[in-house]
Amino acid sequence: MPYPTNSDLPLGVRNHLPPHAQDLFRAAFNRAYADHALDPHLEEAARRMAWAAVKRLYVLDGMYWIPR
């Protein structure tokens, strides 16, 4: 299901990504969810696409996601 706000994101996303990365994850997830409505693995596909969007602009440095 799409996420209306960052506070609705999964706990793992909220606890590990900075606010801008959360915005990016949410926007990418919601877009992928809408674009792939007929995909039988909709949630999984949208989640993968959202993480790919985050990883384009952020990199995991130890325990923290930092801008590239």
C-alpha positions as CSV (number, residue, x, y, z in Angstrom):
1,M,0.0,0.0,0.0
2,P,1.3,3.5,-0.7
3,Y,2.7,5.6,2.2
4,P,0.9,9.0,2.7
5,T,3.6,10.3,5.1
6,N,7.1,9.4,6.3
7,S,5.7,8.4,9.6
8,D,3.8,5.6,7.8
9,L,7.0,4.1,6.4
10,P,8.3,0.8,7.8
11,L,10.2,1.1,11.0
12,G,13.5,0.0,9.4
13,V,13.3,2.8,6.8
14,R,12.3,5.4,9.4
15,N,15.1,4.4,11.8
16,H,17.9,4.2,9.3
17,L,17.4,6.8,6.6
18,P,17.7,10.5,7.1
19,P,14.6,12.6,6.4
20,H,15.4,13.5,2.8
21,A,16.1,9.8,2.0
22,Q,12.8,8.9,3.6
23,D,11.1,11.4,1.3
24,L,12.9,9.9,-1.7
25,F,12.0,6.3,-0.6
26,R,8.3,7.2,-0.1
27,A,8.0,9.0,-3.4
28,A,9.8,6.2,-5.3
29,F,7.7,3.5,-3.6
30,N,4.4,5.2,-4.2
31,R,5.3,5.9,-7.9
32,A,6.4,2.3,-8.4
33,Y,3.3,1.0,-6.6
34,A,1.1,3.0,-9.0
35,D,3.0,2.1,-12.1
36,H,3.1,-1.6,-11.4
37,A,-0.4,-2.2,-10.2
38,L,-0.8,-5.4,-12.2
39,D,2.5,-7.0,-11.0
40,P,1.7,-10.0,-8.8
41,H,4.7,-9.1,-6.6
42,L,3.7,-5.5,-6.3
43,E,4.9,-4.7,-2.8
44,E,8.3,-6.4,-3.3
45,A,8.9,-4.7,-6.7
46,A,8.0,-1.3,-5.3
47,R,10.2,-1.8,-2.3
48,R,13.2,-2.8,-4.5
49,M,12.7,0.2,-6.7
50,A,12.4,2.6,-3.8
51,W,15.7,1.3,-2.3
52,A,17.4,1.6,-5.8
53,A,16.3,5.3,-5.8
54,V,17.7,5.9,-2.4
55,K,21.0,4.1,-3.3
56,R,21.4,6.5,-6.3
57,L,21.7,9.5,-4.0
58,Y,22.9,7.9,-0.7
59,V,25.5,5.4,0.4
60,L,25.7,3.4,3.5
61,D,28.8,4.4,5.5
62,G,29.0,2.1,8.5
63,M,25.6,2.5,10.2
64,Y,24.6,5.8,8.5
65,W,23.2,6.6,5.1
66,I,25.1,9.7,3.8
67,P,24.6,11.7,0.6
68,R,26.9,10.7,-2.3
